[in-house]
Amino acid sequence: TVDVKDEDEKKQVMSGILALQLHAGPPMRVQFKDIRIKELK
């Protein structure tokens, strides 16, 4: 679980593409399931 909070208003992007990133390293298994995006108001 990762929580990220971006408070730099000058660089915030309110629309576009969301990507899930993996970093280089030893072979690994990665799975994503039931990803939800919630609009914060």
C-alpha positions as CSV (number, residue, x, y, z in Angstrom):
1,T,0.0,0.0,0.0
2,V,1.3,3.4,-0.9
3,D,-0.2,6.8,-0.1
4,V,1.0,9.8,-2.1
5,K,0.1,13.4,-1.6
6,D,1.2,16.0,-4.2
7,E,1.0,19.5,-2.7
8,D,2.9,21.3,-5.5
9,E,0.0,23.2,-7.1
10,K,2.1,24.6,-9.9
11,K,2.9,21.1,-11.2
12,Q,-0.4,19.3,-10.4
13,V,-2.2,17.8,-13.4
14,M,-5.9,17.4,-13.0
15,S,-6.5,15.2,-16.1
16,G,-4.6,12.8,-18.2
17,I,-3.1,9.3,-18.1
18,L,-2.5,7.4,-14.9
19,A,0.4,4.9,-15.1
20,L,1.5,2.1,-12.8
21,Q,5.3,2.0,-12.8
22,L,7.7,-0.8,-12.1
23,H,11.4,-0.3,-11.5
24,A,14.3,-2.4,-12.7
25,G,15.5,-5.2,-10.6
26,P,15.4,-9.0,-10.2
27,P,12.5,-10.9,-11.9
28,M,9.3,-10.3,-10.0
29,R,5.6,-11.0,-10.3
30,V,3.3,-8.0,-10.2
31,Q,-0.5,-8.1,-10.2
32,F,-3.1,-5.4,-10.1
33,K,-6.7,-6.1,-9.1
34,D,-9.8,-4.0,-8.5
35,I,-8.0,-0.6,-8.9
36,R,-10.3,2.3,-8.1
37,I,-9.9,6.0,-8.7
38,K,-11.7,8.4,-6.5
39,E,-12.3,12.0,-7.4
40,L,-11.3,14.2,-4.4
41,K,-13.4,17.4,-3.9
